[in-house]
Amino acid sequence: MIHLGHVAHDMEKKGKKTDRGQINRERQDYNKAVVDLQAYRHQKEEHLKKMKEKEKQFSFSTDIEKTYIQKAASLIGQKVITLEDITARHEQLRKIGDRHDPIERHFHVQQQQFLNVRNYYDRVSDLEREIQQNEEKVEELKKSLNPFKLKENNMMKRRHLDKISDLESNKESYESSIQNHKESLRFSTKEEFYQRYQEFSQKKENRLNQITYEKKQIQVETRVLLQAEEAIKQAKIREISSHYPDLKTAGKHLTYSNALKLEQYHNTTQQNQFRLSNIKQSLDANQKKLDEFKKHQKMVRIEKEHVSTMSKQVEKLGSVEKKLDELDRNPGEKAKRLVSKKARQDYEELQSEAKYGRENLKELGYKGQQDLQQQQSRINTMEKTVAPWLEKEIKTYESNINALNTLFNAIQQATRSQEQAQQRHQLRGMRSTNINRSKNQGPDLSH
């Protein structure tokens, strides 16, 4: 992009094209074309990669498994489907399913509210009818002119008036309950309520029917995805088993997680065939190397401790000899030892300690301060160079052994599962033979 300048900028803003503006437009078009071309190349590479994966996948799939995979791919609108695609679709279906429960609960709650209001209206109608009946009876009693029943009529009249009062109170209570629901259910009159109830019932029926349909579709799609997932995993297991002759017949007993571990090792080593015997030999060779490196590491550690012990002993002996030298050069201390038993004992203890220290250093192979410094220098060098190298080699061989052990155990697990399956099959065959033999012999009638 080039700078327009305020004149060209104002002209472009007014809709008038300028040379500088045209240059910028052409550059933008060019940049967009480059970006589009890069995106196209990336999409093409991804497509070719997926098609190659599909071709490899299908080469190890049965016809029914190919059908499952193609059906799932069509379901999500793709030519090629991977386990990642299936997992993503499962998550989408889960989210769709999670939305159903709140909607159903909402309709249930609202349905109950409508039913309550309808019951309130029904009860109000019943109460109004009772009130009217009681009012009519009061009117009849007012019109009665029989003087002999005046007292009785007054009592009956009061009884009906009390009844009307109770009924009016109940009616007000139900009307208050109706009033409380008017805002939430959006109605103002009884006619509006029944209209809203009818609209709600239709909406509820349509939405719940839609949810039922969606649930069935989710079940169908989930079943298709699970079948495709299992088909893809089985194809991968067969592909990996093809690199391991020991899994020629036992491959179907290999778990998918173990197959991925075998694939990881295969990709790392870039070999075509892995026999169990070769893996065992490699495992033993790596273990032997690991033991050797650990042995060297232990020797370095022992030598370091040896030199450290020698250095401490030299330092300790030097301190004792220094004290003895100070005592020998001090005339007062010499005189003190002649008269003091404790002073003599302390001096003799220091002499014994010095003698023990010299003997100990002799056993440690001490050859003088220069030799000790040389050993210390060598240990420091080993700490900086040899020890890290040994640690690195040990970790490498431990990692190799773990990988080989995983391989060995995965293959053995598959072969053991195959053997167990064969044994179960033989036992079923023997049971079937024994049952048929018993049937053919019939009951024993000799008694």
Stockholm file with secondary structure:
# STOCKHOLM 1.0

chainA/1-447         MIHLGHVAHDMEKKGKKTDRGQINRERQDYNKAVVDLQAYRHQKEEHLKKMKEKEKQFSFSTDIEKTYIQKAASLIGQKVITLEDITARHEQLRKIGDRHDPIERHFHVQQQQFLNVRNYYDRVSDLEREIQQNEEKVEELKKSLNPFKLKENNMMKRRHLDKISDLESNKESYESSIQNHKESLRFSTKEEFYQRYQEFSQKKENRLNQITYEKKQIQVETRVLLQAEEAIKQAKIREISSHYPDLKTAGKHLTYSNALKLEQYHNTTQQNQFRLSNIKQSLDANQKKLDEFKKHQKMVRIEKEHVSTMSKQVEKLGSVEKKLDELDRNPGEKAKRLVSKKARQDYEELQSEAKYGRENLKELGYKGQQDLQQQQSRINTMEKTVAPWLEKEIKTYESNINALNTLFNAIQQATRSQEQAQQRHQLRGMRSTNINRSKNQGPDLSH
#=GR chainA/1-447 SS CCCCCHHHHHHHHTTCCCHHHHHHHHHHHHHHHHHHHHHHHHHHHHHHHHHHHHHHHHHTCCHHHHHHHHHHHHHTTCSSCCHHHHHHHHHHHHHHHHHHHHHHHHHHHHHHHHHHHHHHHHHHHHHHHHHHHHHHHHHHHHHCCCGGGHHHHHHHHHHHHHHHHHHHHHHHHHHHHHHHHHHHHTCSSHHHHHHHHHHHHHHHHHHHHHHHHHHHHHHHHHHHHHHHHHHHHHHHHHHHHTTCGGGTTTGGGCCHHHHHHHHHHHHHHTCSCCCHHHHHHHHHHHHHHHHHHHHHHHHHHHHHHHHHHHHHHHHHHHHHHHHHHHHHHCHHHHHHHHHCHHHHHHHHHHHHHHHHHHHHHHHHTCCCHHHHHHHHHHHHHHHHTHHHHHHHHHHHHHHHHHHHHHHHHHHHHHHHHHHHHHHHHHHHHHHHHHHHHHHHHCCCCCC
#=GC SS_cons         CCCCCHHHHHHHHTTCCCHHHHHHHHHHHHHHHHHHHHHHHHHHHHHHHHHHHHHHHHHTCCHHHHHHHHHHHHHTTCSSCCHHHHHHHHHHHHHHHHHHHHHHHHHHHHHHHHHHHHHHHHHHHHHHHHHHHHHHHHHHHHHCCCGGGHHHHHHHHHHHHHHHHHHHHHHHHHHHHHHHHHHHHTCSSHHHHHHHHHHHHHHHHHHHHHHHHHHHHHHHHHHHHHHHHHHHHHHHHHHHHTTCGGGTTTGGGCCHHHHHHHHHHHHHHTCSCCCHHHHHHHHHHHHHHHHHHHHHHHHHHHHHHHHHHHHHHHHHHHHHHHHHHHHHHCHHHHHHHHHCHHHHHHHHHHHHHHHHHHHHHHHHTCCCHHHHHHHHHHHHHHHHTHHHHHHHHHHHHHHHHHHHHHHHHHHHHHHHHHHHHHHHHHHHHHHHHHHHHHHHHCCCCCC
//
